């Protein structure tokens, strides 16, 4: 038994020794191969990038370390740069790309590069290349000879590497937490657009004798994936933060999803205008579940032209507020700043064939100094379709009209259907808007008529409010057909001694008796159609002009015209004169009585 144990012990010792020796030998061989492979790998990387980019790009790094057993390599302090002289020559040869890149990073990791396949088959196969926190600097200059070119290099990179390699492939190229800087050299002013913490995945890069002609590939890639978890940007005027939450894009499907977009004011409603120094519109926007479908990535890469078949936005709000107690800004004209005009000012070409809106709340609020209150009009649960959203000249030549067909609920009650038609080519910002609002209690309008018009609606029912306007930079003309019945109003005023508006009793009585049409059509069956000709002040915003034209139409329909207001003022002046005359006669009678009483008292003495 003891001899058996000794024999087993000796066998184990021999096996351990043999395994240890083999391990030492393998480690030594791996070390030698690592040392031997580094110059070869370094040369292959530099040559491959240089040749495959038509001698345009070079790569430099301070150190390379390899592990032959795992087939990995790490490059330190990497910089990829373009040769400007070579670029100029390629421009002359009409082979230059529209974009030039500079990439710098601390570390580049190559994983599983299969050196034996490289030695035996002249195929460089890499499973993954990781760019860790790179800084990418991209300059775009659109070149005429690249117009309408397919999404691939001008010449096949295989032509430049075929003498040394049969194929070159990378399963995944990962850019993690990238800092991306973009410069547009197609405009006079070179602005740098920056975005950070961007993740990019390039899928299945292949350079061989067939990949250049593969129409399913985008620049020799099977797919491009983009991901941005959180993006925050403060606008240059330091009045807003722009936030994006979870952006994802897949080039093969052309589908982009944004979980949430927010335009967040940095100051509350009343302070915003104070910081701006004048009555400036304050926007607060939040949109959820945004998606764009059918994005053409190659077109965007080459020309920064964003084209999408469809965009959908669901569950969000747009809130606009203005404090009109603050001074106006005469120098800041709003001429040329309607929505479709601002779209034309965007330097990047844009075309979205169809925008689908679902369940969006839109509100416009104003603080009125005269009443000391806010007036607010809202369009809730807004849905609809916007077509032909573009600033591209060629598209506008074919179809110059952007249409918006929307349905909503005024102040959450009355159903509103409205159609906008924006002329994208008109120098004066021409557009039209028409719609119909049906079946609601007129008292809901007190949210805006009391604080902004100093008119309280006591009661009333609306059958229909129909409107049709044509507008431009200088104003809006159109008609308002307001059908209603059983209307009664009260005119209000601000009482400084009280913290609320008070009723102007006499004027309200006269208004209901002499001005207000309690129903339309009237008892005689005659219908009043209000004609509105609104002259726009230069500092009037788009939203402000829309609601003012509708408000004027409603006022005229119920009888509050300038002529009627002058009439009631004449009645008030007449009543005041009568009261003054009555008080004067009363005072004289009192004086005569006092004199008689004094005379009687004197006679008694």
C-alpha positions as CSV (number, residue, x, y, z in Angstrom):
1,X,0.0,0.0,0.0
2,X,2.8,2.3,1.0
3,X,4.7,1.5,-2.3
4,X,1.6,2.3,-4.3
5,X,1.3,5.8,-2.7
6,X,5.0,6.5,-3.4
7,X,4.5,5.5,-7.1
8,X,1.5,7.8,-7.4
9,X,3.3,10.6,-5.8
10,X,6.3,10.3,-8.2
11,X,3.9,10.2,-11.2
12,X,2.1,13.4,-10.1
13,X,5.5,15.0,-9.6
14,X,6.6,14.1,-13.1
15,X,3.3,15.3,-14.6
16,X,3.4,18.6,-12.7
17,X,7.0,19.1,-13.8
18,X,6.1,18.3,-17.4
19,X,3.1,20.7,-17.3
20,X,5.2,23.4,-15.7
21,X,7.9,23.0,-18.4
22,X,5.3,23.1,-21.1
23,X,3.8,26.2,-19.6
24,X,7.2,27.9,-19.4
25,X,7.9,26.9,-23.0
26,X,4.5,28.2,-24.2
27,X,5.0,31.4,-22.3
28,X,8.4,31.8,-23.8
29,X,7.1,31.1,-27.3
30,X,4.2,33.5,-26.7
31,X,6.6,36.2,-25.5
32,X,8.8,35.7,-28.5
33,X,5.8,35.7,-30.9
34,X,4.4,38.8,-29.1
35,X,7.8,40.6,-29.6
36,X,8.1,39.4,-33.1
37,X,4.4,40.2,-34.0
38,X,4.5,43.8,-32.7
39,X,6.5,45.3,-35.6
40,X,4.5,43.3,-38.1
41,X,1.2,44.3,-36.5
42,X,2.3,47.9,-36.3
43,X,3.3,47.9,-39.9
44,X,0.1,46.2,-41.0
45,X,-2.1,48.8,-39.1
46,X,-0.2,51.8,-40.5
47,X,-0.1,50.4,-44.1
48,X,-3.6,49.2,-44.1
49,X,-5.1,52.6,-43.0
50,X,-2.8,54.5,-45.4
51,X,-3.5,52.3,-48.4
52,X,-7.2,51.7,-47.9
53,X,-7.9,55.4,-47.7
54,X,-6.1,56.2,-50.9
55,X,-3.1,57.6,-49.0
56,X,-5.3,60.2,-47.3
57,X,-5.1,59.1,-43.6
58,X,-2.2,58.2,-41.4
59,X,-2.2,56.7,-37.8
60,X,0.4,57.4,-35.1
61,X,0.7,55.9,-31.6
62,X,3.4,55.9,-28.9
63,X,3.2,52.3,-27.8
64,X,1.7,48.9,-28.9
65,X,1.3,45.9,-26.7
66,X,0.1,42.5,-27.9
67,X,-1.1,39.2,-26.5
68,X,-0.6,36.4,-29.0
69,X,-2.6,33.9,-26.9
70,X,-5.8,36.0,-26.9
71,X,-5.1,37.7,-30.2
72,X,-5.4,41.2,-28.8
73,X,-3.4,44.4,-29.0
74,X,-3.5,47.8,-27.4
75,X,-2.3,51.1,-28.9
76,X,-1.6,54.0,-26.7
77,X,-2.0,57.8,-27.5
78,X,-3.5,57.2,-30.9
79,X,-4.0,59.9,-33.5
80,X,-5.6,59.5,-36.9
81,X,-5.1,62.5,-39.2
82,X,-5.7,63.5,-42.8
83,X,-2.9,64.7,-45.2
84,X,-4.1,68.1,-46.4
85,X,-1.8,68.1,-49.4
86,X,-3.0,64.6,-50.4
87,X,-6.6,65.9,-49.9
88,X,-6.1,68.8,-52.3
89,X,-4.7,66.4,-54.9
90,X,-7.7,64.1,-54.5
91,X,-10.0,67.1,-55.0
92,X,-8.1,67.8,-58.3
93,X,-8.6,64.2,-59.2
94,X,-12.3,64.3,-58.1
95,X,-11.7,61.5,-55.7
96,X,-11.9,63.4,-52.4
97,X,-14.6,62.7,-49.9
98,X,-16.9,65.4,-48.5
99,X,-15.8,64.8,-44.9
100,X,-12.4,65.0,-43.3
101,X,-11.8,63.5,-39.8
102,X,-9.3,63.9,-37.1
103,X,-9.5,61.2,-34.3
104,X,-7.5,61.4,-31.1
105,X,-7.7,59.0,-28.1
106,X,-5.6,57.6,-25.2
107,X,-6.2,54.0,-26.0
108,X,-7.3,51.8,-28.9
109,X,-7.9,48.1,-28.2
110,X,-7.9,45.5,-31.0
111,X,-9.5,42.2,-29.8
112,X,-9.1,38.7,-31.4
113,X,-7.2,39.6,-34.6
114,X,-6.2,35.9,-35.4
115,X,-2.5,36.3,-36.4
116,X,-2.3,32.7,-37.7
117,X,-5.0,33.5,-40.3
118,X,-3.0,36.6,-41.2
119,X,0.2,34.6,-41.7
120,X,-1.3,31.6,-43.5
121,X,-4.2,33.0,-45.6
122,X,-3.3,36.7,-45.9
123,X,-6.6,37.6,-44.3
124,X,-6.7,40.1,-41.5
125,X,-9.8,39.2,-39.4
126,X,-10.6,41.2,-36.3
127,X,-13.6,40.6,-34.0
128,X,-13.6,44.0,-32.3
129,X,-11.9,47.4,-32.3
130,X,-12.6,49.7,-29.4
131,X,-12.0,53.4,-29.5
132,X,-12.2,54.4,-25.8
133,X,-13.4,58.0,-25.2
134,X,-12.2,59.3,-28.6
135,X,-12.4,62.9,-29.7
136,X,-13.6,63.1,-33.3
137,X,-13.3,66.3,-35.3
138,X,-15.3,66.3,-38.5
139,X,-15.1,69.0,-41.2
140,X,-17.7,68.9,-44.0
141,X,-17.3,70.5,-47.4
142,X,-19.7,69.5,-50.1
143,X,-18.0,68.8,-53.4
144,X,-20.0,68.9,-56.7
145,X,-18.4,65.8,-58.1
146,X,-19.8,63.7,-55.1
147,X,-23.4,64.7,-56.0
148,X,-25.6,61.6,-56.2
149,X,-22.8,59.1,-55.6
150,X,-23.6,55.7,-54.1
151,X,-22.8,55.3,-50.4
152,X,-19.3,53.8,-50.8
153,X,-15.8,55.0,-51.3
154,X,-14.9,56.5,-54.7
155,X,-12.6,53.5,-55.4
156,X,-12.6,50.1,-53.8
157,X,-10.0,49.9,-50.9
158,X,-9.3,46.3,-52.0
159,X,-7.5,47.8,-55.0
160,X,-4.9,49.3,-52.6
161,X,-4.5,46.3,-50.2
162,X,-4.8,43.4,-52.7
163,X,-1.1,42.9,-53.0
164,X,-0.6,42.2,-49.3
165,X,-4.0,41.0,-48.2
166,X,-6.8,38.9,-49.7
167,X,-9.4,40.3,-47.2
168,X,-9.7,42.6,-44.3
169,X,-12.7,42.5,-41.9
170,X,-13.8,43.8,-38.5
171,X,-16.9,42.4,-36.9
172,X,-17.5,45.5,-34.7
173,X,-15.9,48.9,-34.4
174,X,-17.0,50.6,-31.2
175,X,-16.7,54.3,-30.3
176,X,-17.5,54.6,-26.6
177,X,-18.3,57.9,-24.9
178,X,-17.1,59.8,-28.0
179,X,-16.8,63.5,-28.1
180,X,-18.0,64.6,-31.6
181,X,-17.2,68.0,-33.1
182,X,-18.7,69.1,-36.4
183,X,-17.7,72.0,-38.6
184,X,-19.8,73.1,-41.6
185,X,-17.5,74.8,-44.2
186,X,-20.4,75.3,-46.6
187,X,-21.5,78.5,-44.9
188,X,-19.7,81.8,-44.3
189,X,-19.6,81.5,-40.5
190,X,-17.9,78.4,-39.3
191,X,-19.8,77.2,-36.2
192,X,-18.6,74.2,-34.3
193,X,-21.4,71.8,-33.2
194,X,-20.3,69.6,-30.3
195,X,-21.9,66.5,-28.7
196,X,-20.5,64.3,-26.0
197,X,-20.9,60.8,-24.6
198,X,-22.0,59.5,-28.0
199,X,-21.8,55.7,-28.6
200,X,-21.3,54.5,-32.2
201,X,-21.1,50.9,-33.4
202,X,-20.0,50.1,-36.9
203,X,-21.1,46.5,-37.8
204,X,-19.2,44.1,-40.1
205,X,-16.7,46.1,-42.1
206,X,-15.5,44.1,-45.0
207,X,-12.9,44.8,-47.7
208,X,-12.5,42.1,-50.3
209,X,-13.0,41.6,-54.0
210,X,-16.8,41.6,-53.7
211,X,-17.8,44.0,-50.9
212,X,-17.4,47.2,-53.0
213,X,-20.3,46.2,-55.2
214,X,-22.5,45.0,-52.4
215,X,-25.6,47.3,-52.4
216,X,-26.7,46.2,-48.9
217,X,-23.6,47.8,-47.4
218,X,-23.1,51.4,-46.4
219,X,-19.5,52.5,-46.9
220,X,-18.6,48.8,-46.8
221,X,-20.5,48.4,-43.5
222,X,-23.5,46.2,-42.9
223,X,-24.9,48.6,-40.3
224,X,-24.3,51.7,-38.2
225,X,-25.8,52.0,-34.7
226,X,-25.9,55.3,-32.7
227,X,-26.7,55.7,-29.0
228,X,-26.9,58.8,-26.8
229,X,-28.1,58.3,-23.3
230,X,-28.3,61.8,-22.0
231,X,-27.5,65.1,-23.7
232,X,-27.6,68.5,-22.2
233,X,-26.9,71.8,-24.0
234,X,-27.3,75.4,-22.8
235,X,-28.4,77.8,-25.5
236,X,-26.0,80.6,-26.3
237,X,-28.3,83.2,-24.8
238,X,-28.2,81.3,-21.5
239,X,-32.0,81.3,-21.3
240,X,-32.7,77.6,-22.0
241,X,-31.4,74.0,-21.5
242,X,-31.9,71.5,-24.3
243,X,-32.1,67.9,-23.1
244,X,-32.3,64.6,-24.9
245,X,-33.0,61.4,-23.1
246,X,-32.0,58.1,-24.8
247,X,-31.5,58.5,-28.5
248,X,-31.1,55.4,-30.7
249,X,-30.5,55.1,-34.4
250,X,-30.1,52.1,-36.7
251,X,-28.9,52.8,-40.3
252,X,-30.2,49.6,-41.9
253,X,-33.8,50.5,-41.0
254,X,-33.3,54.3,-41.1
255,X,-35.2,54.4,-37.7
256,X,-34.3,57.0,-35.0
257,X,-36.0,57.0,-31.6
258,X,-35.8,59.6,-28.9
259,X,-37.3,58.8,-25.6
260,X,-37.7,62.4,-24.5
261,X,-36.9,65.9,-25.8
262,X,-37.1,69.0,-23.5
263,X,-36.6,72.7,-24.0
264,X,-36.3,73.9,-20.4
265,X,-36.4,77.6,-19.5
266,X,-33.8,78.5,-16.9
267,X,-36.1,81.0,-15.2
268,X,-39.8,81.0,-14.1
269,X,-42.5,82.8,-16.0
270,X,-42.3,86.2,-14.4
271,X,-38.5,86.3,-14.0
272,X,-37.8,85.1,-17.6
273,X,-38.8,88.5,-19.2
274,X,-37.1,90.4,-16.4
275,X,-33.8,88.7,-17.2
276,X,-34.3,89.2,-20.9
277,X,-35.1,92.9,-20.2
278,X,-38.3,93.0,-22.2
279,X,-41.6,91.2,-23.0
280,X,-40.1,88.1,-24.6
281,X,-42.0,84.9,-25.3
282,X,-40.9,82.1,-22.9
283,X,-41.2,78.6,-24.4
284,X,-41.4,75.4,-22.4
285,X,-41.4,72.2,-24.5
286,X,-41.5,68.6,-23.6
287,X,-42.0,65.8,-26.1
288,X,-42.0,62.1,-25.5
289,X,-41.8,59.1,-27.9
290,X,-40.3,60.8,-30.9
291,X,-39.4,58.7,-33.9
292,X,-38.1,59.3,-37.4
293,X,-38.5,56.7,-40.0
294,X,-36.7,56.3,-43.4
295,X,-33.6,58.5,-42.6
296,X,-31.1,58.4,-45.4
297,X,-27.8,58.2,-43.4
298,X,-25.4,58.3,-46.5
299,X,-27.1,61.5,-47.6
300,X,-26.7,63.0,-44.1
301,X,-23.0,61.9,-43.9
302,X,-22.1,63.3,-47.3
303,X,-24.2,66.5,-47.4
304,X,-25.6,67.0,-43.9
305,X,-29.0,66.7,-45.5
306,X,-31.7,65.2,-43.2
307,X,-34.4,63.4,-45.1
308,X,-37.0,61.2,-43.4
309,X,-40.2,59.7,-44.7
310,X,-42.1,60.1,-41.5
311,X,-41.8,61.5,-38.0
312,X,-44.1,60.8,-35.1
313,X,-44.4,62.7,-31.8
314,X,-46.7,61.6,-29.0
315,X,-47.4,62.7,-25.4
316,X,-46.0,66.2,-24.9
317,X,-46.7,69.9,-24.5
318,X,-45.7,73.3,-25.8
319,X,-46.3,76.2,-23.4
320,X,-45.7,79.8,-24.4
321,X,-45.9,82.7,-21.9
322,X,-45.4,86.5,-22.2
323,X,-45.4,89.2,-19.6
324,X,-46.7,92.2,-21.4
325,X,-46.2,94.4,-18.3
326,X,-42.6,94.7,-19.4
327,X,-41.4,97.1,-22.0
328,X,-41.5,96.0,-25.6
329,X,-38.3,95.6,-27.6
330,X,-38.7,97.7,-30.7
331,X,-35.3,96.7,-32.0
332,X,-36.4,93.0,-31.9
333,X,-38.8,92.7,-34.8
334,X,-40.7,89.5,-35.2
335,X,-41.1,90.0,-38.9
336,X,-39.8,87.0,-40.7
337,X,-40.1,84.7,-37.7
338,X,-43.3,82.7,-38.4
339,X,-42.7,78.9,-38.0
340,X,-42.2,78.2,-41.7
341,X,-39.9,81.2,-42.0
342,X,-37.7,80.0,-39.2
343,X,-37.6,76.6,-40.9
344,X,-36.1,78.3,-44.0
345,X,-33.3,79.9,-41.8
346,X,-32.0,76.5,-40.7
347,X,-28.7,76.0,-42.6
348,X,-28.9,72.2,-42.7
349,X,-31.2,70.9,-45.5
350,X,-34.3,69.2,-44.1
351,X,-37.2,67.3,-45.5
352,X,-39.7,65.3,-43.5
353,X,-42.5,64.1,-45.7
354,X,-45.0,63.5,-42.9
355,X,-45.1,64.5,-39.2
356,X,-47.7,62.6,-37.1
357,X,-48.7,64.4,-33.9
358,X,-50.7,62.6,-31.1
359,X,-51.9,63.9,-27.8
360,X,-49.9,67.2,-27.6
361,X,-51.1,70.0,-25.4
362,X,-50.4,73.6,-26.7
363,X,-51.0,76.7,-24.6
364,X,-50.4,80.4,-24.9
365,X,-50.6,82.6,-21.8
366,X,-50.1,86.4,-21.3
367,X,-49.8,88.5,-18.1
368,X,-51.9,91.6,-18.6
369,X,-50.8,94.6,-16.6
370,X,-54.2,96.3,-16.7
371,X,-56.0,93.3,-15.1
372,X,-53.0,92.1,-13.0
373,X,-53.9,88.6,-14.1
374,X,-52.8,85.9,-16.6
375,X,-54.9,85.0,-19.5
376,X,-54.5,81.6,-21.0
377,X,-55.8,79.8,-24.0
378,X,-55.0,76.1,-24.5
379,X,-55.5,73.5,-27.2
380,X,-55.4,70.1,-25.5
381,X,-55.0,66.6,-26.9
382,X,-53.9,68.0,-30.2
383,X,-53.3,65.4,-33.0
384,X,-52.9,65.6,-36.7
385,X,-50.5,65.5,-39.6
386,X,-48.0,68.0,-41.0
387,X,-46.8,67.4,-44.6
388,X,-43.8,68.7,-46.6
389,X,-41.7,70.1,-43.8
390,X,-38.7,71.3,-45.8
391,X,-36.2,74.1,-46.6
392,X,-34.7,72.4,-49.7
393,X,-35.1,74.5,-52.8
394,X,-35.5,71.6,-55.2
395,X,-38.3,70.2,-53.1
396,X,-40.0,73.6,-52.8
397,X,-39.9,74.1,-56.5
398,X,-42.1,71.0,-56.9
399,X,-44.4,71.7,-53.9
400,X,-44.0,75.1,-52.1
401,X,-46.8,74.4,-49.5
402,X,-46.4,73.0,-46.1
403,X,-49.8,71.8,-44.7
404,X,-50.9,71.1,-41.1
405,X,-54.2,69.4,-40.5
406,X,-54.9,69.4,-36.8
407,X,-57.7,68.6,-34.4
408,X,-57.8,69.6,-30.8
409,X,-59.9,70.7,-27.9
410,X,-60.1,74.3,-27.0
411,X,-59.5,74.7,-23.2
412,X,-60.2,70.9,-23.0
413,X,-63.8,71.2,-24.2
414,X,-64.8,72.5,-27.6
415,X,-63.6,70.3,-30.5
416,X,-61.5,72.3,-32.9
417,X,-60.4,71.3,-36.4
418,X,-57.9,73.7,-38.0
419,X,-55.9,73.7,-41.2
420,X,-52.8,75.7,-41.9
421,X,-51.2,76.2,-45.3
422,X,-47.7,77.8,-45.2
423,X,-46.1,79.1,-48.4
424,X,-42.5,78.2,-48.1
425,X,-41.3,80.4,-51.0
426,X,-43.2,83.6,-50.2
427,X,-40.9,86.5,-49.3
428,X,-43.6,88.0,-47.0
429,X,-44.3,84.8,-45.0
430,X,-47.7,84.2,-46.6
431,X,-49.9,81.5,-44.9
432,X,-53.6,80.8,-44.3
433,X,-55.5,79.2,-41.5
434,X,-59.1,78.1,-41.3
435,X,-61.1,75.9,-39.0
436,X,-64.2,75.2,-37.0
437,X,-64.9,75.0,-33.3
438,X,-68.1,73.3,-32.2
439,X,-70.4,72.9,-29.2
440,X,-69.1,74.3,-25.9
441,X,-70.1,76.4,-23.0
442,X,-69.0,80.0,-23.7
443,X,-68.0,80.5,-20.0
444,X,-64.9,78.4,-20.5
445,X,-63.6,81.4,-22.5
446,X,-63.4,83.4,-19.3
447,X,-59.9,82.1,-18.9
448,X,-58.8,84.5,-21.6
449,X,-61.6,87.1,-22.0
450,X,-61.5,88.2,-18.3
451,X,-57.8,88.8,-17.8
452,X,-57.0,90.0,-21.4
453,X,-60.3,91.6,-22.6
454,X,-61.8,92.6,-19.2
455,X,-65.0,90.8,-20.3
456,X,-66.7,88.1,-18.1
457,X,-69.1,85.8,-19.8
458,X,-72.0,85.1,-17.4
459,X,-73.6,82.5,-19.6
460,X,-73.9,81.4,-23.2
461,X,-73.7,78.4,-25.4
462,X,-71.7,78.1,-28.6
463,X,-73.0,76.1,-31.6
464,X,-70.2,76.9,-33.9
465,X,-67.2,79.2,-34.4
466,X,-65.9,79.1,-38.0
467,X,-63.0,81.1,-39.2
468,X,-61.0,81.6,-42.4
469,X,-57.9,83.9,-42.6
470,X,-55.1,84.8,-44.9
471,X,-52.0,86.3,-43.3
472,X,-48.5,87.5,-44.0
473,X,-45.7,89.5,-42.2
474,X,-47.9,92.6,-42.0
475,X,-51.2,91.2,-40.6
476,X,-54.2,89.0,-41.1
477,X,-57.5,89.4,-43.0
478,X,-60.5,87.1,-42.8
479,X,-63.9,86.3,-41.4
480,X,-65.3,84.8,-38.2
481,X,-68.7,83.2,-38.2
482,X,-69.8,82.9,-34.5
483,X,-73.1,81.0,-33.9
484,X,-74.3,81.1,-30.3
485,X,-77.4,81.8,-28.0
486,X,-78.3,83.0,-24.5
487,X,-75.2,85.2,-24.2
488,X,-74.8,87.6,-21.2
489,X,-71.6,89.4,-20.3
490,X,-70.2,91.7,-17.6
491,X,-67.5,94.3,-18.2
492,X,-64.8,94.3,-15.6
493,X,-62.2,96.6,-14.2
494,X,-59.2,96.3,-11.8
495,X,-59.9,97.6,-8.3
496,X,-56.6,98.6,-6.7
497,X,-58.2,98.2,-3.2
498,X,-59.1,94.6,-4.0
499,X,-57.1,91.6,-5.1
500,X,-59.5,90.7,-8.0
501,X,-61.4,92.2,-10.9
502,X,-64.8,93.9,-10.1
503,X,-67.9,94.3,-12.2
504,X,-68.6,97.6,-13.9
505,X,-72.3,97.6,-13.0
506,X,-73.8,100.4,-15.1
507,X,-71.6,99.8,-18.2
508,X,-72.4,96.1,-18.0
509,X,-76.1,96.9,-17.9
510,X,-75.8,99.2,-20.8
511,X,-73.6,96.7,-22.7
512,X,-76.2,93.9,-22.4
513,X,-79.0,96.3,-23.2
514,X,-77.5,98.3,-26.0
515,X,-74.5,96.4,-27.4
516,X,-74.4,92.7,-26.8
517,X,-76.2,90.5,-29.2
518,X,-77.5,87.7,-27.0
519,X,-77.8,85.3,-29.9
520,X,-76.5,84.9,-33.5
521,X,-78.5,84.5,-35.7
522,X,-80.7,87.1,-34.0
523,X,-84.5,86.9,-33.5
524,X,-85.0,88.2,-37.0
525,X,-82.9,85.4,-38.4
526,X,-80.1,87.7,-39.5
527,X,-76.6,86.3,-39.1
528,X,-73.7,88.5,-38.3
529,X,-70.4,87.5,-40.0
530,X,-67.5,89.4,-38.5
531,X,-64.8,90.7,-40.9
532,X,-61.4,91.2,-39.3
533,X,-58.5,93.2,-40.7
534,X,-55.7,92.9,-38.2
535,X,-52.6,95.0,-38.7
536,X,-49.7,93.3,-37.1
537,X,-47.2,95.2,-34.9
538,X,-43.6,94.2,-35.7
539,X,-43.1,92.7,-32.3
540,X,-46.2,90.5,-32.4
541,X,-45.6,86.8,-32.3
542,X,-47.2,84.1,-34.4
543,X,-49.3,82.7,-31.5
544,X,-50.3,86.2,-30.4
545,X,-51.5,87.2,-33.8
546,X,-53.6,84.0,-34.2
547,X,-55.5,84.5,-31.0
548,X,-56.0,88.2,-31.4
549,X,-57.6,87.8,-34.8
550,X,-60.0,85.2,-33.4
551,X,-60.7,87.3,-30.3
552,X,-61.5,90.4,-32.5
553,X,-63.8,88.2,-34.6
554,X,-65.7,87.0,-31.5
555,X,-66.0,90.6,-30.1
556,X,-67.4,91.9,-33.4
557,X,-69.8,89.0,-33.7
558,X,-71.4,89.7,-30.3
559,X,-71.6,93.4,-31.0
560,X,-68.6,94.9,-29.3
561,X,-67.5,97.0,-32.3
562,X,-65.8,100.3,-32.2
563,X,-69.1,102.0,-33.3
564,X,-71.0,100.2,-30.5
565,X,-68.4,101.1,-28.0
566,X,-68.5,104.7,-29.0
567,X,-72.3,104.5,-28.7
568,X,-72.2,103.2,-25.2
569,X,-69.6,105.8,-24.3
570,X,-71.9,108.5,-25.6
571,X,-74.7,107.0,-23.4
572,X,-72.4,107.0,-20.4
573,X,-71.3,110.6,-21.1
574,X,-75.0,111.7,-21.4
575,X,-75.8,109.9,-18.2
576,X,-72.9,111.6,-16.4
577,X,-74.0,115.0,-17.8
578,X,-77.6,114.3,-16.5
579,X,-76.2,113.3,-13.1
580,X,-74.0,116.3,-13.0
581,X,-77.0,118.6,-13.9
582,X,-79.2,116.8,-11.3
583,X,-76.6,117.3,-8.6
584,X,-76.2,120.9,-9.5
585,X,-79.9,121.6,-9.3
586,X,-80.1,119.7,-6.0
587,X,-77.3,121.7,-4.6
588,X,-78.9,125.0,-5.7
589,X,-82.2,123.9,-4.1
590,X,-80.4,123.1,-0.9
591,X,-78.7,126.5,-1.0
592,X,-82.0,128.4,-1.5
593,X,-83.6,126.4,1.4
594,X,-80.7,127.2,3.7
595,X,-81.0,130.9,2.8
596,X,-84.8,130.8,3.5
597,X,-84.2,129.2,6.8
598,X,-81.6,131.8,7.7
599,X,-84.1,134.6,6.8
600,X,-86.9,133.1,9.0
601,X,-84.5,132.8,11.9
602,X,-83.5,136.5,11.4
603,X,-87.1,137.7,11.5
604,X,-87.8,135.8,14.7
605,X,-85.0,137.7,16.3
